Amino acid sequence: MDLIAGNPIMILLWGIIVGYVFSTVGAAGAILTFIGQTIVFKFDKAMIKNLMGAGVAEAEAKAAAKNTLKVHNLMAVIFSPIIAVPRYFKEKRVAIPLAMCVAAGVVLGAIIGPMIPMTLKQYKFWFGVITFFIGIRLYYETTETYRKGKQKLQNISKKFEAKVKELKQSGNWNELAAEGFKVNRFNVSSLKFTFWGEEFSINPIMAAVGGFFIAIIASMFGLGGGFMLVPYLSSVFVLPMFVVSGTSITIVLVNSVVAIISYLQKGAQPDLLFMGIMLVGIAIGSFVGPATQKYYKEKYLRLFLAAILLFYGLRYMGVWAALGIPI
Amino acid sequence: MVINVKAAFFVSLLAVIVTTLVVIISARLSQQKRKDEIMSEIKKYNELSRDASEVGAKSMYAAFQKQGNETLMNYFMTIYKEAVVEIALHVLALGILQKYYPVTVIRFPIHVWGFGDGLGSVGWYVISAFAFFFLVIKRLRPKIRFFRPYWV
């Protein structure tokens, strides 16, 4: 096959590893996809060489390669919203007034984000910083402190839950779902809406401003932004998870689509065959992962992944090169 | 407007085959049950945190919200698994067309913004796959066993 970089079997195998790890650990899917593109298959270098061979100037070729990596990342992110959002709308799980307020800022942010100048080297450096911190977080999740805390949390929850059950009957989920949402009040400073039987109040300007900054950061790095949106919606607006789930994934879709269009206009040339093979591998790996999980301790996989992320995080930041270690 | 009938036929045929295959595979690997389970868990944490808030247990409220957050991440991962199965083969087919069959299926008489002078094989594939799914698969789903998850 005439791929820009890598051979199809290796790309498929890498995809299986990414899917396996992501479905087992629940993190680092996008980072492993990025590592695969830049270090395992050297996609960016091969693309720069190809473009320069075709007479494109070096600076333009590097910019195209950087933008293509971002589009590949966004492509890996966008698939679940594409499938999930229409279903969420059908099941009335999207708080549309809230989504529209945040999306107003997101569209602008996702247009501005790709315009912020960043070289391929700078992009890799900042991606390294993110990779390094996720590695630290994964390591922390393998420690006794974290595990004890989590266990304690689960025990408390169970006791509390049992007590609550004794005191009251559970609500009816399906009846509430049928109600969908209703806007009770909407002006520049206040949006009050009823969603699944509960009333929520937010400041639309604050929602849009938050969405704007999240979209700038996410689109600059070729990310969906869900990891920032979920805490933003749940912590700043104190919205419950069943509101956050459908709403945040809708906003991720808006951000990713706008950012992809922006990067395509800036010369990105996504390799659909490369991504297609990798996605087939990810699909296989994500089903193999949970099926084989019982044969080993998840902690060891998490530790191994943390070590890989810390190692590559430092590599992207140029630490090994600065220390004179030829890795 | 000039239509390349041969190219349109081949690309549409590929779209029909891949879409049918994807529908059968995704019905076998449907995550709907798992998603319903996780969603009811999220709802449970939400109710518990509300109860905790009502009785003034701030730390308990924070704990339930944290657990709800973690469960939500599981939910997103389950959606991703489902989505990647439904999309991967289509992206692969688009990649094959992009690399080996980059022909213009419909040539426009004028320059159209966003499309240029015509609609290529990649664009035609997307239109064919969507049309086949909504016009044929959706109608056949209640009648054909292989197009539905095993418990439906």
Chai-1 contact restraints between the chains, C-beta under 6 A:
chainA,res_idxA,chainB,res_idxB,connection_type,confidence,min_distance_angstrom,max_distance_angstrom,comment,restraint_id
A,D2,B,K99,contact,1.0,0.0,6.0,A-B,restraint_1
A,G26,B,M73,contact,1.0,0.0,6.0,A-B,restraint_2
A,G26,B,M77,contact,1.0,0.0,6.0,A-B,restraint_3
A,F79,B,A83,contact,1.0,0.0,6.0,A-B,restraint_4
A,F79,B,V84,contact,1.0,0.0,6.0,A-B,restraint_5
A,F79,B,I87,contact,1.0,0.0,6.0,A-B,restraint_6
A,S80,B,I79,contact,1.0,0.0,6.0,A-B,restraint_7
A,S80,B,Y80,contact,1.0,0.0,6.0,A-B,restraint_8
A,S80,B,A83,contact,1.0,0.0,6.0,A-B,restraint_9
A,I83,B,A83,contact,1.0,0.0,6.0,A-B,restraint_10
A,I83,B,E86,contact,1.0,0.0,6.0,A-B,restraint_11
A,A84,B,I79,contact,1.0,0.0,6.0,A-B,restraint_12
A,L153,B,A63,contact,1.0,0.0,6.0,A-B,restraint_13
A,E161,B,L48,contact,1.0,0.0,6.0,A-B,restraint_14
A,V164,B,D51,contact,1.0,0.0,6.0,A-B,restraint_15
A,P240,B,N46,contact,1.0,0.0,6.0,A-B,restraint_16
A,M241,B,I42,contact,1.0,0.0,6.0,A-B,restraint_17
A,M241,B,N46,contact,1.0,0.0,6.0,A-B,restraint_18
A,M241,B,G68,contact,1.0,0.0,6.0,A-B,restraint_19
A,M241,B,L72,contact,1.0,0.0,6.0,A-B,restraint_20
A,F242,B,I42,contact,1.0,0.0,6.0,A-B,restraint_21
A,F242,B,K43,contact,1.0,0.0,6.0,A-B,restraint_22
A,F242,B,N46,contact,1.0,0.0,6.0,A-B,restraint_23
A,S245,B,L72,contact,1.0,0.0,6.0,A-B,restraint_24
A,L272,B,V91,contact,1.0,0.0,6.0,A-B,restraint_25
A,L272,B,L94,contact,1.0,0.0,6.0,A-B,restraint_26
A,L272,B,G95,contact,1.0,0.0,6.0,A-B,restraint_27
A,L272,B,Q98,contact,1.0,0.0,6.0,A-B,restraint_28
A,L273,B,G95,contact,1.0,0.0,6.0,A-B,restraint_29
A,L273,B,K99,contact,1.0,0.0,6.0,A-B,restraint_30
A,M275,B,V91,contact,1.0,0.0,6.0,A-B,restraint_31
A,G276,B,V91,contact,1.0,0.0,6.0,A-B,restraint_32
A,G276,B,L92,contact,1.0,0.0,6.0,A-B,restraint_33
A,G276,B,G95,contact,1.0,0.0,6.0,A-B,restraint_34
A,L279,B,V84,contact,1.0,0.0,6.0,A-B,restraint_35
A,L279,B,A88,contact,1.0,0.0,6.0,A-B,restraint_36
A,L279,B,V91,contact,1.0,0.0,6.0,A-B,restraint_37
A,V280,B,A88,contact,1.0,0.0,6.0,A-B,restraint_38
A,V280,B,L92,contact,1.0,0.0,6.0,A-B,restraint_39
A,I282,B,V84,contact,1.0,0.0,6.0,A-B,restraint_40
A,A283,B,V84,contact,1.0,0.0,6.0,A-B,restraint_41
A,A283,B,V85,contact,1.0,0.0,6.0,A-B,restraint_42
A,A283,B,A88,contact,1.0,0.0,6.0,A-B,restraint_43
A,S286,B,K81,contact,1.0,0.0,6.0,A-B,restraint_44
